[in-house]
Amino acid sequence: MGALAVLAGPLAGAWAGELPRTLVNVPLTVVYYAIGVTAFVRRPDQRAALRLLAFAVVFVGGFGVGALVSAYVVQDGRPAWAWLAAIGLDTIGAGGSLAVLALFAVFPDGVYHRAYERRLVRGAAAVVLLVAAVRILCSGHPSSTQFTWWGPVGGDNPVAVPALRPVGAVADGVAQASLLMMLAAVVVLVLRYRRFTGTLRRQTAWPLAALLLSLAGLAALGALSPLVNRGPMWVGYLAFYPVLLLLPAGLLVGILRHRLLDIDLVVRRSVVYGVLWGLIAAAYVAAAAVLGVLAGRRLPLEAAIVLTILVTLVVAPVRARLERLADRFVFGPRLSGLEMVRHLGERLEQTPADEDVAATVARSLAEGLGLRWVRVVLDAAGSLPVAVAGTPGEDPAMLSVPLEHHGERLGAIECGPRLEGRITDEDRELVAALGRQAALAIRNSELTAELSARLAELEASRVRLVQAEDLARRRLERDIHDGVQQELVALLTRLAMVRSQLRREPDLADATLRSAQQDTRLALENLQEISRGIHPPILSDRGLVEAVEERASRAPIPVAVRTLGVTSDDRLPVDVEGAAYFFVSESLANVLKHARAAQACVSLARQPGTLTVEVADDGRGFSPAGTVQRGLLGLRDRIEALGGVLELASECGAGCRVRAVLPIREHLGG
């Protein structure tokens, strides 16, 4: 129906020989119809979009019907049904106002938020139908100028009841007061705007801004109408077309692209900047005018003109400077891409931590590009944002740029919509460039944090190694004092007894010597056991494999020894063999002490440059996350002191597996 109405105007004009008169309205009807169709096609589920289409179709249909009626009048004169055409054209015009009211009552989400909104729309629809019916029955001579290009259309109403013609006159007046319905629509939209917040408020701001600009444009054109009317007709149409298109365009943007920019902020800033610019321009013109008047009184006309031009040129830079200050005052500082890169680099120099770098990047981008919000997410920290500048609210991310360093993804920068305008390709390139700079800074901060953590751990491990060495020395001293030393003291006492017994009781002395010999053998065995705890001779004499096998053979549970790439004849660096042997000894001791295992297995595997030692058991296991592992700290420190790595895997009821990977540096010996 709307498409046919768009075509009706030119066809009717061609039929009547008045094609130029009808063509002037074609661009306006096409744009209105295109706006309504676009809104409905993009948002068919949106009641506001449907009503915008209805408003466009009624508007376009009015011009189509008006063109057909005008063409008929031109061709055949005023028809007998002209009175009915007048009532129909007025009803279509009122229907257009009703469509605007119905649209504003549900704009922008398509929902009535107050009961009075629905009642007002229904009441207005009833009034439009009632007025049309009353005019048909009561109006004696209805007339209308809406949508026609051939003057007023109307005539005598043959079905009007003479006694009711005063009522018809009132209905005629009401039919011409559709402006009141438009005013009610504006009031409804303003009330909805005042209630709304967030996205709905920004959507509603678009048609309100369009209404304000339309009123301002109509007022300006009204003031300039004497000048406009003197020129060609097309000049007037070119002047009025943009004003007439503001409202439907604002409605369309409010439904589909309300995030294009913050229209509230734009209007406020534009008004403030316009006032400041006007004051600056007025001062500039006033200064030039005053100078010209004063110079004209004292100097010849030619000299006054030259002096005025020179002073104007001198004052022009001052005016430009004032305009830049006004721009900066209203819109704030706006940085170029190079300035943003430089400022971000200066800020990043003073932010060592990851979180500080992320916050600096987010703040710099939000300020530099005028974004509603910017958030930085680091993969190492999970899916939650590490830093957020601004308030995301309901706005989706309009741009997402990954943070990558040498092909490694570190996170992403997500940007919301701009406060003014849309995000351009230049903005995307700038965010990508800043993202690369930020990724480098974040990676450097991560490396700094890792280095600090490793230095702290190294310092702690050094302290633990010193403490462990001191503890081992004290334990060795205690073992010698309480064991071998006491046995040697007892042996000395027995030898003293033998000396006295040799003189008095030789037979008793022989028995005492045999007992002393037994004590000496026991003391030697204890001393050998202590020496094995310090460094077993078998390890030095016969290598790691046989030392481990000997240690496994002395365990009270079956312990299997498996080798891969290493044999009894292979010798490894002394420090590697010592660390591996004591790793096996301590691990087996832990198995016997805590695991309640039935059996264990020791694996030795040699690869190029590394030795892997693993001790596994079938014991009760434990949860590493919930267990204090003090016994493993010494092992870990000993392994890491050689540049190795200690790994632990265990589950409750599934045994335990401890693995040490030691680097083999051949130049150290072995």
C-alpha positions as CSV (number, residue, x, y, z in Angstrom):
1,M,0.0,0.0,0.0
2,G,2.8,2.4,0.8
3,A,4.7,1.6,-2.4
4,L,1.5,2.2,-4.4
5,A,1.0,5.5,-2.6
6,V,4.5,6.6,-3.5
7,L,3.8,5.9,-7.1
8,A,0.4,7.4,-7.1
9,G,1.6,11.0,-7.0
10,P,3.8,11.0,-10.1
11,L,1.2,8.9,-12.1
12,A,-1.6,11.3,-11.1
13,G,0.5,14.3,-12.0
14,A,1.4,12.8,-15.4
15,W,-2.3,12.1,-16.1
16,A,-3.3,15.7,-15.2
17,G,-0.3,17.2,-17.1
18,E,1.1,18.6,-13.9
19,L,4.0,16.2,-13.4
20,P,6.5,18.9,-12.0
21,R,4.0,19.8,-9.2
22,T,3.8,16.2,-8.0
23,L,7.5,15.3,-8.4
24,V,8.5,17.8,-5.7
25,N,6.9,15.6,-3.1
26,V,8.3,12.3,-4.4
27,P,11.7,12.5,-2.6
28,L,10.0,13.3,0.7
29,T,7.5,10.4,0.4
30,V,10.2,8.0,-0.7
31,V,12.4,8.8,2.2
32,Y,9.5,8.5,4.7
33,Y,8.5,5.2,3.3
34,A,12.1,3.9,3.2
35,I,12.6,4.9,6.8
36,G,9.4,3.0,7.9
37,V,10.2,-0.1,5.9
38,T,13.8,-0.1,7.2
39,A,12.6,0.0,10.8
40,F,10.1,-2.8,10.3
41,V,12.4,-5.1,8.3
42,R,15.2,-4.7,10.8
43,R,13.0,-5.1,13.9
44,P,9.8,-6.9,12.8
45,D,9.2,-8.0,16.4
46,Q,9.2,-4.4,17.7
47,R,5.9,-2.6,18.1
48,A,7.5,0.8,17.8
49,A,9.0,-0.2,14.4
50,L,5.6,-1.4,13.2
51,R,4.0,1.9,14.2
52,L,6.8,3.9,12.6
53,L,6.0,2.0,9.4
54,A,2.3,2.8,9.9
55,F,3.1,6.5,10.4
56,A,5.1,6.5,7.2
57,V,2.4,4.7,5.2
58,V,-0.3,7.1,6.4
59,F,1.9,10.1,5.6
60,V,2.8,8.8,2.1
61,G,-0.8,7.6,1.6
62,G,-2.1,11.1,2.3
63,F,0.1,12.6,-0.4
64,G,-1.0,9.8,-2.8
65,V,-4.7,10.4,-2.2
66,G,-4.2,14.2,-2.3
67,A,-2.4,13.9,-5.7
68,L,-5.2,11.7,-7.1
69,V,-7.9,14.1,-5.9
70,S,-6.0,17.1,-7.2
71,A,-5.4,15.4,-10.6
72,Y,-9.1,14.6,-10.9
73,V,-10.1,18.2,-10.1
74,V,-7.7,19.5,-12.8
75,Q,-9.0,17.1,-15.4
76,D,-12.8,17.0,-14.7
77,G,-13.5,19.9,-12.4
78,R,-14.8,19.6,-8.9
79,P,-16.7,16.3,-8.5
80,A,-19.9,15.8,-6.6
81,W,-18.0,13.7,-4.0
82,A,-15.4,16.5,-3.3
83,W,-17.0,17.0,0.2
84,L,-16.2,13.3,1.0
85,A,-12.7,13.7,-0.3
86,A,-12.1,16.7,2.0
87,I,-13.3,14.7,5.0
88,G,-11.1,11.8,3.9
89,L,-8.0,13.9,3.5
90,D,-8.6,15.5,6.9
91,T,-9.1,12.1,8.5
92,I,-5.9,10.8,6.9
93,G,-4.1,13.9,8.3
94,A,-5.6,13.2,11.8
95,G,-4.6,9.6,11.3
96,G,-1.0,10.7,10.8
97,S,-1.1,12.6,14.0
98,L,-2.7,9.6,15.7
99,A,0.1,7.3,14.3
100,V,2.7,9.7,15.8
101,L,0.9,9.6,19.2
102,A,0.6,5.8,19.1
103,L,4.3,5.6,18.2
104,F,5.4,7.9,20.9
105,A,3.3,6.1,23.5
106,V,5.3,2.9,23.0
107,F,8.7,4.3,21.9
108,P,11.3,3.0,22.0
109,D,10.7,-0.5,23.4
110,G,7.2,-1.1,22.0
111,V,5.6,-1.3,25.5
112,Y,3.1,0.8,27.3
113,H,4.6,1.8,30.7
114,R,1.6,3.6,32.1
115,A,-2.1,2.9,31.8
116,Y,-2.8,6.5,30.6
117,E,-0.7,6.0,27.5
118,R,-2.9,3.2,26.2
119,R,-6.1,5.1,27.2
120,L,-4.8,8.2,25.4
121,V,-4.1,6.4,22.2
122,R,-7.5,4.6,22.2
123,G,-9.3,7.8,23.1
124,A,-7.6,9.7,20.3
125,A,-8.5,7.0,17.8
126,A,-12.1,7.1,18.9
127,V,-12.1,10.9,18.5
128,V,-10.7,10.7,15.0
129,L,-13.4,8.2,13.9
130,L,-16.1,10.1,15.8
131,V,-15.2,13.4,14.2
132,A,-15.1,11.8,10.7
133,A,-18.6,10.3,11.3
134,V,-20.0,13.5,12.7
135,R,-18.7,15.5,9.7
136,I,-20.3,13.1,7.3
137,L,-23.7,13.5,9.0
138,C,-23.5,17.1,10.1
139,S,-21.0,19.2,8.2
140,G,-22.7,21.2,5.5
141,H,-19.7,22.3,3.4
142,P,-16.5,20.4,4.4
143,S,-13.2,21.6,2.9
144,S,-9.6,20.6,3.2
145,T,-6.1,21.7,2.0
146,Q,-4.2,18.7,3.4
147,F,-2.0,16.8,0.9
148,T,-3.3,18.6,-2.2
149,W,-1.4,20.6,-4.7
150,W,-4.4,22.2,-6.3
151,G,-5.9,24.5,-3.6
152,P,-8.7,23.5,-1.2
153,V,-10.9,20.6,-2.0
154,G,-14.5,20.5,-0.8
155,G,-18.1,21.0,-1.6
156,D,-21.7,20.7,-0.3
157,N,-22.5,17.6,1.7
158,P,-25.8,16.2,0.4
159,V,-26.3,13.8,3.3
160,A,-25.8,16.4,6.1
161,V,-28.8,16.9,8.4
162,P,-29.6,20.7,8.4
163,A,-30.5,20.7,12.0
164,L,-27.2,19.3,13.0
165,R,-25.0,21.7,11.0
166,P,-23.8,23.6,14.1
167,V,-22.5,20.3,15.4
168,G,-20.8,19.8,12.0
169,A,-19.1,23.2,12.3
170,V,-17.7,22.2,15.6
171,A,-16.5,18.9,14.1
172,D,-14.9,20.9,11.3
173,G,-12.9,22.9,13.8
174,V,-11.8,19.9,15.7
175,A,-10.7,18.2,12.5
176,Q,-8.3,21.2,11.9
177,A,-6.9,20.9,15.4
178,S,-4.7,17.8,14.8
179,L,-1.8,19.9,16.1
180,L,-3.2,19.3,19.6
181,M,-2.7,15.6,19.1
182,M,0.9,16.2,18.0
183,L,1.4,18.2,21.2
184,A,0.0,15.4,23.3
185,A,2.3,13.0,21.6
186,V,5.3,15.2,22.4
187,V,4.2,15.4,26.1
188,V,3.9,11.6,26.3
189,L,7.4,11.2,24.8
190,V,8.8,13.7,27.3
191,L,7.2,12.0,30.2
192,R,8.6,8.6,29.1
193,Y,12.0,10.1,28.7
194,R,12.0,11.5,32.2
195,R,11.1,8.1,33.6
196,F,13.6,6.1,31.6
197,T,17.2,5.4,32.4
198,G,20.1,3.8,30.6
199,T,19.5,2.5,27.1
200,L,15.8,3.5,26.9
201,R,16.7,7.0,27.8
202,R,19.3,7.3,25.1
203,Q,16.9,5.8,22.5
204,T,14.2,8.3,23.5
205,A,16.6,11.2,23.4
206,W,16.9,10.9,19.6
207,P,13.3,11.8,18.6
208,L,13.3,14.5,21.2
209,A,16.4,16.0,19.8
210,A,14.9,15.7,16.3
211,L,11.8,17.5,17.5
212,L,13.8,20.4,19.0
213,L,15.9,20.7,15.9
214,S,12.7,20.6,13.7
215,L,11.1,23.4,15.8
216,A,14.3,25.4,15.6
217,G,14.5,24.8,11.9
218,L,10.8,25.7,11.3
219,A,11.2,28.9,13.3
220,A,14.3,29.9,11.4
221,L,12.6,29.2,8.0
222,G,9.6,31.1,9.2
223,A,11.8,34.1,9.9
224,L,13.5,33.7,6.5
225,S,10.3,33.0,4.6
226,P,10.2,36.4,2.8
227,L,13.6,35.7,1.4
228,V,12.8,32.1,0.6
229,N,9.5,32.9,-1.1
230,R,11.2,35.4,-3.5
231,G,13.4,32.7,-4.9
232,P,12.6,29.7,-7.1
233,M,10.2,27.1,-5.7
234,W,12.9,24.4,-5.5
235,V,14.9,26.6,-3.0
236,G,12.0,26.5,-0.6
237,Y,11.7,22.7,-0.9
238,L,15.4,22.2,-0.4
239,A,15.2,24.4,2.8
240,F,12.1,22.5,4.2
241,Y,13.0,19.0,3.3
242,P,15.8,18.5,5.9
243,V,13.6,19.9,8.6
244,L,10.7,17.6,7.7
245,L,13.0,14.6,7.6
246,L,14.5,15.2,11.1
247,L,11.7,13.5,13.1
248,P,11.5,10.2,11.2
249,A,15.2,10.0,11.0
250,G,15.5,10.5,14.7
251,L,12.9,7.8,15.3
252,L,14.8,5.4,13.1
253,V,18.1,6.0,14.8
254,G,16.5,5.7,18.2
255,I,15.2,2.2,17.2
256,L,18.2,0.8,15.3
257,R,21.3,2.8,16.1
258,H,20.8,4.7,19.3
259,R,24.4,4.0,20.3
260,L,25.6,6.1,17.4
261,L,26.4,8.8,19.9
262,D,25.1,10.3,23.1
263,I,22.6,12.7,21.7
264,D,21.9,14.3,25.1
265,L,25.6,15.2,25.5
266,V,25.9,16.3,21.9
267,V,22.9,18.7,22.2
268,R,24.2,20.2,25.4
269,R,27.7,20.6,24.2
270,S,26.6,21.9,20.8
271,V,24.4,24.5,22.5
272,V,27.2,25.6,24.8
273,Y,29.7,25.7,22.1
274,G,27.3,27.6,19.8
275,V,26.8,30.2,22.4
276,L,30.5,30.6,23.1
277,W,31.3,30.7,19.3
278,G,28.6,33.3,18.8
279,L,30.0,35.5,21.6
280,I,33.5,35.2,20.2
281,A,32.3,36.0,16.6
282,A,30.2,38.9,17.9
283,A,33.2,40.3,19.8
284,Y,35.4,39.9,16.7
285,V,32.9,41.7,14.4
286,A,32.2,44.4,17.0
287,A,35.9,45.1,17.4
288,A,36.3,45.4,13.7
289,A,33.2,47.6,13.3
290,V,34.1,49.9,16.2
291,L,37.7,50.3,14.8
292,G,36.3,51.0,11.4
293,V,33.9,53.7,12.7
294,L,36.6,55.4,14.8
295,A,39.1,55.2,12.0
296,G,36.5,56.6,9.5
297,R,36.0,59.7,11.6
298,R,39.7,60.6,11.9
299,L,41.3,59.1,8.6
300,P,40.4,59.2,5.0
301,L,38.1,56.4,3.8
302,E,40.9,54.5,2.0
303,A,43.2,54.6,5.0
304,A,40.4,53.6,7.3
305,I,39.5,50.6,5.2
306,V,43.2,49.5,5.0
307,L,43.7,49.9,8.7
308,T,40.5,48.0,9.5
309,I,41.7,45.1,7.3
310,L,45.1,45.0,8.9
311,V,43.7,45.0,12.4
312,T,41.2,42.3,11.5
313,L,44.1,40.1,10.2
314,V,46.0,40.8,13.4
315,V,43.0,39.9,15.7
316,A,42.1,36.8,13.6
317,P,44.7,34.6,15.4
318,V,43.3,35.8,18.8
319,R,39.8,34.7,17.6
320,A,41.1,31.3,16.5
321,R,42.8,30.9,19.8
322,L,39.6,31.7,21.7
323,E,37.7,29.3,19.5
324,R,40.2,26.5,20.3
325,L,39.9,27.3,24.0
326,A,36.1,27.1,23.7
327,D,36.3,23.8,21.9
328,R,38.6,22.4,24.6
329,F,36.4,23.7,27.4
330,V,33.2,22.2,25.9
331,F,34.5,19.0,24.4
332,G,37.6,18.4,26.5
333,P,41.1,17.6,25.4
334,R,41.2,15.4,22.3
335,L,44.5,13.7,21.5
336,S,45.8,12.6,18.2
337,G,47.0,9.0,17.7
338,L,50.7,9.9,18.2
339,E,49.9,11.8,21.3
340,M,48.0,8.9,22.7
341,V,50.9,6.5,22.0
342,R,53.3,8.9,23.6
343,H,51.2,9.5,26.7
344,L,50.5,5.8,27.1
345,G,54.2,5.1,26.9
346,E,55.0,7.7,29.6
347,R,52.3,6.2,31.9
348,L,53.5,2.6,31.3
349,E,57.0,3.5,32.4
350,Q,55.6,4.1,35.9
351,T,53.4,1.0,36.2
352,P,55.3,-2.2,37.0
353,A,52.5,-4.6,37.9
354,D,50.1,-6.3,35.4
355,E,47.0,-4.9,37.0
356,D,48.5,-1.3,37.0
357,V,49.4,-1.7,33.3
358,A,45.9,-2.9,32.4
359,A,44.3,-0.1,34.3
360,T,46.6,2.5,32.6
361,V,45.7,1.1,29.2
362,A,42.0,1.1,29.9
363,R,42.0,4.6,31.3
364,S,44.2,6.0,28.4
365,L,42.0,4.5,25.7
366,A,38.7,5.6,27.4
367,E,40.0,9.2,27.7
368,G,41.8,9.4,24.4
369,L,39.0,8.0,22.2
370,G,36.1,9.2,24.2
371,L,34.7,5.7,24.9
372,R,31.9,4.9,27.3
373,W,34.0,2.1,28.8
374,V,37.1,0.0,28.2
375,R,38.1,-3.2,30.0
376,V,41.2,-5.3,29.8
377,V,41.1,-9.0,30.4
378,L,44.2,-11.0,31.0
379,D,44.1,-14.8,30.2
380,A,46.4,-15.5,33.1
381,A,43.8,-14.0,35.5
382,G,40.8,-15.9,34.0
383,S,37.7,-14.5,32.3
384,L,37.1,-11.7,34.8
385,P,38.3,-8.2,33.7
386,V,41.6,-7.1,35.3
387,A,40.8,-3.4,34.8
388,V,37.8,-1.4,33.7
389,A,37.6,2.3,32.9
390,G,34.1,3.7,32.7
391,T,30.8,1.9,33.3
392,P,29.9,-0.8,30.8
393,G,26.2,-1.0,31.9
394,E,24.1,-2.6,29.1
395,D,26.3,-1.5,26.2
396,P,27.9,-4.4,24.3
397,A,31.5,-4.4,23.3
398,M,31.9,-2.6,19.9
399,L,35.5,-3.5,19.5
400,S,37.8,-6.3,20.8
401,V,41.5,-6.4,20.2
402,P,43.7,-9.3,21.3
403,L,46.8,-8.6,23.4
404,E,49.6,-10.7,21.7
405,H,53.3,-10.8,22.2
406,H,55.4,-12.9,19.8
407,G,52.3,-15.0,18.9
408,E,51.4,-15.6,22.5
409,R,47.9,-14.4,23.5
410,L,48.0,-12.5,26.8
411,G,44.4,-11.3,26.9
412,A,42.2,-8.8,25.1
413,I,41.1,-5.1,25.1
414,E,37.3,-4.7,24.8
415,C,35.9,-1.2,24.0
416,G,32.4,0.0,24.4
417,P,30.7,2.6,22.1
418,R,32.0,6.2,21.8
419,L,30.4,9.0,23.6
420,E,30.2,10.9,20.3
421,G,30.0,9.2,16.9
422,R,30.9,5.7,15.9
423,I,34.2,3.7,16.1
424,T,36.0,4.2,12.8
425,D,38.7,2.1,11.1
426,E,41.3,4.6,12.3
427,D,40.2,4.0,15.9
428,R,40.5,0.2,15.3
429,E,44.0,0.6,14.0
430,L,44.9,2.9,16.9
431,V,43.6,0.5,19.5
432,A,45.5,-2.4,17.8
433,A,48.7,-0.3,17.9
434,L,48.2,0.6,21.5
435,G,47.3,-3.1,22.2
436,R,50.7,-4.1,20.8
437,Q,52.4,-1.6,23.1
438,A,50.3,-2.7,26.0
439,A,51.1,-6.4,25.3
440,L,54.8,-5.7,25.5
441,A,54.4,-3.8,28.7
442,I,52.2,-6.5,30.2
443,R,54.6,-9.2,29.2
444,N,57.5,-7.3,30.7
445,S,55.6,-6.8,33.9
446,E,54.8,-10.5,34.0
447,L,58.5,-11.3,33.5
448,T,59.4,-8.9,36.2
449,A,56.9,-10.5,38.6
450,E,58.1,-14.0,37.7
451,L,61.7,-12.9,38.3
452,S,60.8,-11.3,41.6
453,A,59.0,-14.5,42.7
454,R,61.9,-16.7,41.6
455,L,64.4,-14.5,43.5
456,A,62.2,-14.6,46.6
457,E,61.9,-18.4,46.3
458,L,65.7,-18.7,45.7
459,E,66.4,-16.7,48.8
460,A,63.9,-18.8,50.8
461,S,65.5,-22.0,49.4
462,R,69.0,-20.8,50.4
463,V,67.7,-20.2,53.9
464,R,66.1,-23.6,54.0
465,L,69.3,-25.3,52.7
466,V,71.4,-23.6,55.4
467,Q,68.9,-24.6,58.0
468,A,68.8,-28.2,56.7
469,E,72.6,-28.4,56.7
470,D,72.7,-27.1,60.2
471,L,70.0,-29.6,61.2
472,A,71.9,-32.5,59.6
473,R,75.1,-31.5,61.3
474,R,73.3,-31.4,64.7
475,R,71.7,-34.8,64.0
476,L,75.1,-36.2,63.0
477,E,76.6,-34.8,66.2
478,R,73.8,-36.3,68.2
479,D,74.1,-39.7,66.5
480,I,77.9,-39.8,67.1
481,H,77.5,-38.6,70.7
482,D,74.7,-40.9,71.6
483,G,75.9,-43.9,69.6
484,V,79.5,-44.5,68.6
485,Q,80.9,-42.2,71.2
486,Q,79.1,-44.0,74.0
487,E,80.1,-47.4,72.6
488,L,83.8,-46.3,72.5
489,V,83.6,-45.1,76.1
490,A,82.2,-48.4,77.1
491,L,84.9,-50.2,75.1
492,L,87.6,-48.2,76.9
493,T,86.1,-49.2,80.2
494,R,86.2,-52.8,79.3
495,L,89.8,-52.6,78.2
496,A,90.7,-51.1,81.5
497,M,88.9,-54.0,83.2
498,V,90.9,-56.5,81.0
499,R,94.2,-55.0,82.2
500,S,93.3,-55.6,85.8
501,Q,91.9,-59.0,85.1
502,L,95.0,-60.1,83.3
503,R,97.0,-59.9,86.5
504,R,94.4,-61.6,88.7
505,E,92.1,-63.7,86.6
506,P,93.4,-64.5,83.1
507,D,90.4,-66.7,82.2
508,L,87.9,-63.9,83.0
509,A,90.1,-61.4,81.0
510,D,89.7,-63.6,77.9
511,A,85.9,-63.5,78.2
512,T,86.0,-59.8,78.7
513,L,88.2,-59.4,75.6
514,R,85.7,-61.4,73.5
515,S,82.9,-59.2,74.7
516,A,85.0,-56.1,73.9
517,Q,85.6,-57.4,70.5
518,Q,81.9,-57.8,69.9
519,D,81.3,-54.2,71.1
520,T,84.0,-53.0,68.8
521,R,82.3,-54.7,65.8
522,L,79.0,-53.2,66.8
523,A,80.6,-49.7,67.0
524,L,82.1,-50.2,63.6
525,E,78.8,-51.1,62.1
526,N,77.1,-48.1,63.6
527,L,79.9,-45.9,62.3
528,Q,79.5,-47.4,58.9
529,E,75.8,-46.7,59.0
530,I,76.4,-43.1,59.9
531,S,78.9,-42.7,57.1
532,R,76.4,-44.2,54.7
533,G,74.0,-41.5,55.8
534,I,76.6,-38.9,55.0
535,H,77.7,-40.4,51.7
536,P,77.5,-44.1,51.1
537,P,80.8,-45.6,50.0
538,I,79.0,-47.8,47.5
539,L,77.8,-44.7,45.7
540,S,81.3,-43.5,45.3
541,D,82.8,-46.9,44.5
542,R,80.1,-48.5,42.3
543,G,77.8,-45.8,41.0
544,L,74.2,-44.7,41.3
545,V,72.4,-47.8,40.1
546,E,74.0,-50.3,42.5
547,A,73.7,-47.7,45.4
548,V,70.0,-47.4,44.7
549,E,69.6,-51.2,44.4
550,E,71.5,-51.7,47.7
551,R,69.2,-49.1,49.4
552,A,66.1,-50.8,47.9
553,S,67.2,-54.2,49.2
554,R,67.3,-52.9,52.8
555,A,63.7,-51.7,52.7
556,P,61.2,-53.7,54.7
557,I,58.7,-53.8,51.7
558,P,59.4,-55.0,48.1
559,V,61.0,-52.2,46.1
560,A,61.6,-52.7,42.4
561,V,64.4,-50.8,40.6
562,R,63.9,-50.1,36.9
563,T,66.5,-48.4,34.6
564,L,66.3,-47.0,31.2
565,G,69.3,-45.6,29.4
566,V,71.5,-46.0,32.5
567,T,73.5,-49.1,33.7
568,S,75.7,-50.1,36.6
569,D,78.8,-49.2,34.5
570,D,77.6,-45.6,33.8
571,R,78.9,-42.9,36.0
572,L,77.2,-39.5,36.3
573,P,78.4,-36.2,37.7
574,V,79.0,-36.5,41.5
575,D,76.4,-33.9,42.4
576,V,73.8,-35.5,40.2
577,E,74.5,-39.0,41.7
578,G,74.4,-37.6,45.2
579,A,71.1,-35.7,44.6
580,A,69.5,-38.7,42.9
581,Y,70.5,-41.1,45.6
582,F,69.3,-39.0,48.5
583,F,66.1,-38.2,46.6
584,V,65.5,-42.0,46.4
585,S,66.4,-42.5,50.1
586,E,64.2,-39.6,51.4
587,S,61.3,-40.6,49.1
588,L,61.5,-44.3,50.3
589,A,61.7,-43.1,53.9
590,N,58.5,-41.0,53.3
591,V,56.8,-44.1,51.8
592,L,57.7,-46.2,54.8
593,K,56.7,-43.5,57.2
594,H,53.4,-42.3,55.7
595,A,52.2,-44.2,52.8
596,R,51.2,-47.6,54.3
597,A,52.3,-49.1,51.0
598,A,52.6,-52.8,50.1
599,Q,55.3,-52.2,47.5
600,A,57.2,-49.4,45.8
601,C,59.1,-48.8,42.5
602,V,62.2,-46.7,41.8
603,S,62.8,-45.7,38.1
604,L,66.0,-44.3,36.7
605,A,65.9,-42.9,33.1
606,R,68.6,-41.1,31.3
607,Q,67.9,-38.8,28.3
608,P,70.3,-36.5,26.5
609,G,71.1,-33.9,29.1
610,T,68.8,-35.0,31.9
611,L,68.3,-37.8,34.4
612,T,64.8,-38.6,35.6
613,V,64.4,-40.3,38.9
614,E,60.9,-41.4,40.0
615,V,59.6,-43.1,43.2
616,A,56.1,-44.5,43.1
617,D,54.1,-46.5,45.7
618,D,50.7,-48.1,46.0
619,G,49.9,-46.6,49.3
620,R,46.9,-44.5,50.6
621,G,48.0,-41.3,48.8
622,F,46.9,-37.8,49.7
623,S,45.6,-34.6,48.3
624,P,48.6,-32.3,47.5
625,A,46.4,-29.1,47.6
626,G,45.2,-29.7,51.1
627,T,48.4,-31.2,52.7
628,V,51.4,-29.3,54.2
629,Q,54.5,-30.8,52.4
630,R,57.3,-29.8,54.8
631,G,59.1,-33.1,54.1
632,L,59.4,-32.3,50.4
633,L,60.8,-28.8,50.8
634,G,64.3,-30.1,51.5
635,L,64.1,-32.5,48.5
636,R,62.8,-29.7,46.3
637,D,65.5,-27.3,47.4
638,R,68.2,-29.9,46.8
639,I,66.9,-30.6,43.3
640,E,66.3,-27.0,42.3
641,A,69.7,-26.0,43.6
642,L,71.1,-28.1,40.8
643,G,68.7,-26.6,38.2
644,G,66.3,-29.5,38.4
645,V,62.5,-29.8,38.8
646,L,60.6,-31.8,41.3
647,E,57.0,-33.0,40.5
648,L,54.4,-34.6,42.7
649,A,51.3,-36.5,41.7
650,S,49.0,-38.1,44.2
651,E,45.3,-38.8,44.9
652,C,43.6,-40.2,48.0
653,G,43.6,-44.0,47.7
654,A,45.7,-44.0,44.5
655,G,49.2,-43.9,45.8
656,C,51.9,-41.3,45.3
657,R,54.4,-40.6,42.5
658,V,57.4,-38.2,43.1
659,R,59.6,-37.4,40.2
660,A,62.9,-35.4,39.9
661,V,64.4,-34.2,36.6
662,L,68.0,-33.3,37.0
663,P,70.2,-31.7,34.3
664,I,73.4,-33.5,33.5
665,R,76.3,-31.1,32.9
666,E,79.1,-33.3,31.6
667,H,81.9,-30.8,32.3
668,L,81.2,-31.1,36.0
669,G,82.7,-34.6,36.0
670,G,81.5,-38.2,36.0
